[in-house]
Amino acid sequence: MSDIPSDIIKLSFEKALAELEEIVDNLENGSIDLEKSIEFYTRGSHLKAHCQQKLNDAVLKLEEIKVSSDGKVSKKEIE
């Protein structure tokens, strides 16, 4: 899934997740035809990969934050 479409890359995490939830709802309902289901599944896979990358980036940022024993927050040096 490294070829995430540019329109998905531009989405915020929240918007991508909302669209992914909508796709999942449509697929679970079973009210769409097979061809549309395949399109939704493919887009959903891209949205999932995009959301996962956004989460991974957030974790890296959080790991850079260091809290000392006296409660002071500073940025941890990346080794």
Stockholm file with secondary structure:
# STOCKHOLM 1.0

chainA/1-79         MSDIPSDIIKLSFEKALAELEEIVDNLENGSIDLEKSIEFYTRGSHLKAHCQQKLNDAVLKLEEIKVSSDGKVSKKEIE
#=GR chainA/1-79 SS CCCCCHHHHTSCHHHHHHHHHHHHHHHHHTCSCHHHHHHHHHHHHHHHHHHHHHHHHHHHHHHTEEECTTSCEEECCCC
#=GC SS_cons        CCCCCHHHHTSCHHHHHHHHHHHHHHHHHTCSCHHHHHHHHHHHHHHHHHHHHHHHHHHHHHHTEEECTTSCEEECCCC
//
